[in-house]
Amino acid sequence: MIKHIVLFKLKEMETPEAKLAVMNRFKSALEALKGKIEVLRFIEVGLNCNPNEDFDIALTTEFDNMEDLAFYATHPDHVAAGGIIKDVKVARSCVDYEF
């Protein structure tokens, strides 16, 4: 099994509410992938509640193998979800590991 963990940092927006709205829209789109991408075994999306930390969103997913992760990464629904934050994302960090 592969665990895929991604952290996203978004730019500051005109209001905290505007930023939260984008974060929630992204979260909903990602969570909707569970029923659309058959190789996706688990997904969890968390929004950071600690203002002292740098990243805004944490994504944790699980796959049977790296080939399934690659399929997920290029799936049109996943690419569309990523488009939600494309213009406001300032940083992304990722780790993939076997468990």
GROMACS elastic network, one bead per residue, 0.5 to 0.9 nm:
[ bonds ]
;  ai    aj funct       b0    kb
    1    62     6  0.69129   500
    1    63     6  0.57063   500
    1    65     6  0.55764   500
    1    66     6  0.84329   500
    1    97     6  0.82872   500
    1    98     6  0.55763   500
    1    99     6  0.55937   500
    2    61     6  0.82618   500
    2    62     6  0.55493   500
    2    63     6  0.50966   500
    2    64     6  0.59969   500
    2    65     6  0.56026   500
    2    66     6  0.66975   500
    2    69     6  0.78897   500
    2    96     6  0.65337   500
    2    97     6  0.55260   500
    2    99     6  0.62678   500
    3    60     6  0.70644   500
    3    61     6  0.58465   500
    3    63     6  0.66146   500
    3    64     6  0.89106   500
    3    95     6  0.80763   500
    3    96     6  0.55399   500
    3    97     6  0.54018   500
    3    98     6  0.63110   500
    3    99     6  0.70357   500
    4    59     6  0.78963   500
    4    60     6  0.57661   500
    4    61     6  0.51489   500
    4    62     6  0.60867   500
    4    63     6  0.79270   500
    4    69     6  0.79933   500
    4    94     6  0.72754   500
    4    95     6  0.60108   500
    4    97     6  0.68220   500
    5    58     6  0.71773   500
    5    59     6  0.55821   500
    5    61     6  0.64830   500
    5    62     6  0.87632   500
    5    93     6  0.82849   500
    5    94     6  0.55955   500
    5    95     6  0.53926   500
    5    96     6  0.63699   500
    5    97     6  0.87593   500
    6    57     6  0.81648   500
    6    58     6  0.58325   500
    6    59     6  0.50606   500
    6    60     6  0.65876   500
    6    61     6  0.87284   500
    6    92     6  0.68902   500
    6    93     6  0.56141   500
    6    95     6  0.66425   500
    6    96     6  0.87188   500
    7    55     6  0.62354   500
    7    56     6  0.73414   500
    7    57     6  0.56606   500
    7    59     6  0.63503   500
    7    60     6  0.89232   500
    7    91     6  0.80776   500
    7    92     6  0.55735   500
    7    93     6  0.51351   500
    7    94     6  0.63718   500
    8    55     6  0.56051   500
    8    56     6  0.58220   500
    8    57     6  0.51075   500
    8    58     6  0.65522   500
    8    59     6  0.82867   500
    8    89     6  0.68801   500
    8    90     6  0.77666   500
    8    91     6  0.58084   500
    8    93     6  0.67017   500
    8    94     6  0.89574   500
    9    54     6  0.68057   500
    9    56     6  0.50634   500
    9    57     6  0.67932   500
    9    88     6  0.85633   500
    9    89     6  0.59156   500
    9    90     6  0.56718   500
    9    92     6  0.63930   500
    9    93     6  0.88139   500
   10    13     6  0.86235   500
   10    19     6  0.80140   500
   10    23     6  0.86707   500
   10    55     6  0.75747   500
   10    56     6  0.65429   500
   10    57     6  0.84588   500
   10    85     6  0.77143   500
   10    88     6  0.54133   500
   10    90     6  0.53465   500
   10    91     6  0.70076   500
   11    19     6  0.83366   500
   11    88     6  0.54586   500
   11    89     6  0.61822   500
   11    90     6  0.58501   500
   11    91     6  0.88133   500
   12    15     6  0.78959   500
   12    16     6  0.78515   500
   12    19     6  0.70696   500
   12    88     6  0.82424   500
   13    16     6  0.67384   500
   13    17     6  0.86555   500
   13    18     6  0.64611   500
   13    19     6  0.57397   500
   13    88     6  0.85226   500
   14    17     6  0.84770   500
   14    18     6  0.67266   500
   14    19     6  0.79016   500
   15    18     6  0.52246   500
   15    19     6  0.66121   500
   15    20     6  0.87607   500
   16    19     6  0.51554   500
   16    20     6  0.61384   500
   16    21     6  0.86001   500
   17    20     6  0.50055   500
   17    21     6  0.60827   500
   17    22     6  0.87522   500
   18    21     6  0.51096   500
   18    22     6  0.65117   500
   18    23     6  0.87340   500
   19    22     6  0.52765   500
   19    23     6  0.62373   500
   19    24     6  0.86874   500
   20    24     6  0.60390   500
   20    25     6  0.84886   500
   20    47     6  0.87588   500
   21    24     6  0.51801   500
   21    25     6  0.61530   500
   21    26     6  0.86418   500
   22    25     6  0.50813   500
   22    26     6  0.61831   500
   22    27     6  0.85493   500
   22    84     6  0.74265   500
   22    85     6  0.72726   500
   22    88     6  0.89838   500
   23    26     6  0.51741   500
   23    27     6  0.60984   500
   23    28     6  0.86622   500
   23    47     6  0.73099   500
   23    56     6  0.80670   500
   23    57     6  0.74003   500
   23    84     6  0.88684   500
   23    85     6  0.80309   500
   24    28     6  0.60935   500
   24    29     6  0.85456   500
   24    47     6  0.81109   500
   25    28     6  0.52338   500
   25    29     6  0.62427   500
   25    30     6  0.86848   500
   25    81     6  0.88831   500
   25    84     6  0.75339   500
   26    29     6  0.51414   500
   26    30     6  0.61569   500
   26    31     6  0.85776   500
   26    81     6  0.63467   500
   26    82     6  0.75249   500
   26    83     6  0.88242   500
   26    84     6  0.60208   500
   26    85     6  0.69904   500
   27    30     6  0.52280   500
   27    31     6  0.61072   500
   27    32     6  0.85827   500
   27    44     6  0.88403   500
   27    45     6  0.59523   500
   27    46     6  0.77120   500
   27    47     6  0.81032   500
   27    57     6  0.83831   500
   27    59     6  0.87129   500
   27    81     6  0.87252   500
   28    31     6  0.51617   500
   28    32     6  0.61321   500
   28    33     6  0.89306   500
   28    45     6  0.86304   500
   28    81     6  0.89052   500
   29    32     6  0.51947   500
   29    33     6  0.68384   500
   29    77     6  0.85876   500
   29    78     6  0.83774   500
   29    80     6  0.84851   500
   29    81     6  0.54786   500
   29    82     6  0.87098   500
   29    84     6  0.85576   500
   30    33     6  0.54166   500
   30    34     6  0.78711   500
   30    43     6  0.80136   500
   30    44     6  0.85427   500
   30    45     6  0.74749   500
   30    59     6  0.85889   500
   30    77     6  0.87556   500
   30    78     6  0.71797   500
   30    81     6  0.61073   500
   30    82     6  0.83362   500
   31    34     6  0.60437   500
   31    35     6  0.86487   500
   31    43     6  0.66051   500
   31    44     6  0.70442   500
   31    45     6  0.70762   500
   32    35     6  0.63641   500
   32    36     6  0.71425   500
   33    37     6  0.58282   500
   33    38     6  0.88650   500
   33    40     6  0.78331   500
   33    43     6  0.83463   500
   33    77     6  0.70156   500
   33    78     6  0.70340   500
   33    81     6  0.87506   500
   34    37     6  0.60528   500
   34    38     6  0.74595   500
   34    39     6  0.88444   500
   34    40     6  0.61527   500
   34    41     6  0.75611   500
   34    42     6  0.72148   500
   34    43     6  0.68209   500
   35    38     6  0.70043   500
   35    40     6  0.84567   500
   36    40     6  0.85654   500
   36    77     6  0.76994   500
   37    40     6  0.56999   500
   37    41     6  0.89830   500
   37    71     6  0.89155   500
   37    72     6  0.69060   500
   37    75     6  0.76846   500
   37    77     6  0.80786   500
   37    78     6  0.85361   500
   38    41     6  0.76506   500
   38    72     6  0.88968   500
   39    62     6  0.88454   500
   39    63     6  0.63755   500
   39    64     6  0.74515   500
   39    68     6  0.57778   500
   39    69     6  0.78043   500
   39    71     6  0.79018   500
   39    72     6  0.71538   500
   40    43     6  0.73137   500
   40    61     6  0.72001   500
   40    62     6  0.63979   500
   40    63     6  0.56768   500
   40    64     6  0.83417   500
   40    68     6  0.77172   500
   40    69     6  0.79711   500
   40    72     6  0.71726   500
   41    61     6  0.72913   500
   41    62     6  0.53514   500
   41    63     6  0.54926   500
   41    64     6  0.75144   500
   42    60     6  0.77703   500
   42    61     6  0.52011   500
   42    62     6  0.50129   500
   42    63     6  0.74195   500
   43    59     6  0.73079   500
   43    60     6  0.56622   500
   43    62     6  0.67402   500
   44    58     6  0.80842   500
   44    59     6  0.58843   500
   44    60     6  0.51811   500
   44    61     6  0.64716   500
   45    57     6  0.70920   500
   45    58     6  0.57085   500
   45    60     6  0.64526   500
   45    61     6  0.87075   500
   46    49     6  0.89287   500
   46    56     6  0.84950   500
   46    57     6  0.57462   500
   46    58     6  0.50893   500
   46    59     6  0.65471   500
   46    60     6  0.85395   500
   47    56     6  0.59536   500
   47    58     6  0.64848   500
   47    59     6  0.89981   500
   48    51     6  0.75873   500
   48    53     6  0.79381   500
   48    55     6  0.70836   500
   48    56     6  0.50190   500
   48    57     6  0.58299   500
   48    58     6  0.74541   500
   49    53     6  0.87750   500
   49    56     6  0.81666   500
   50    53     6  0.58628   500
   50    54     6  0.88762   500
   50    56     6  0.88472   500
   51    54     6  0.77070   500
   51    56     6  0.88512   500
   53    56     6  0.79945   500
   55    58     6  0.77489   500
   55    91     6  0.81422   500
   55    92     6  0.85152   500
   62    65     6  0.87395   500
   62    69     6  0.81954   500
   63    66     6  0.73367   500
   63    67     6  0.87348   500
   63    68     6  0.60818   500
   63    69     6  0.60840   500
   63    72     6  0.89913   500
   64    67     6  0.82952   500
   64    68     6  0.65393   500
   64    69     6  0.81033   500
   65    68     6  0.54672   500
   65    69     6  0.65976   500
   65    70     6  0.89367   500
   65    98     6  0.83986   500
   66    70     6  0.61793   500
   66    71     6  0.86109   500
   66    96     6  0.88576   500
   67    70     6  0.50487   500
   67    71     6  0.62550   500
   67    72     6  0.86870   500
   68    72     6  0.61993   500
   68    73     6  0.85932   500
   69    72     6  0.50489   500
   69    73     6  0.61162   500
   69    74     6  0.88480   500
   70    73     6  0.50366   500
   70    74     6  0.65247   500
   70    75     6  0.86338   500
   71    74     6  0.55340   500
   71    75     6  0.60660   500
   72    75     6  0.50939   500
   72    76     6  0.86490   500
   72    77     6  0.87924   500
   72    78     6  0.67364   500
   72    79     6  0.89295   500
   73    76     6  0.86157   500
   73    78     6  0.64804   500
   73    79     6  0.71938   500
   74    77     6  0.85110   500
   74    78     6  0.68933   500
   74    79     6  0.64042   500
   75    78     6  0.53422   500
   75    79     6  0.62389   500
   75    80     6  0.86765   500
   76    79     6  0.50153   500
   76    80     6  0.60554   500
   76    81     6  0.86305   500
   77    80     6  0.50443   500
   77    81     6  0.62636   500
   77    82     6  0.87211   500
   78    81     6  0.50890   500
   78    82     6  0.63108   500
   78    83     6  0.87245   500
   79    82     6  0.51041   500
   79    83     6  0.63769   500
   80    83     6  0.50407   500
   80    84     6  0.70804   500
   81    84     6  0.55983   500
   81    85     6  0.79382   500
   82    85     6  0.59056   500
   82    86     6  0.62474   500
   83    87     6  0.78126   500
   84    87     6  0.77326   500
   84    88     6  0.84795   500
   85    88     6  0.52533   500
   85    89     6  0.55812   500
   86    89     6  0.56719   500
   86    90     6  0.88854   500
   87    90     6  0.84574   500
   89    92     6  0.75743   500
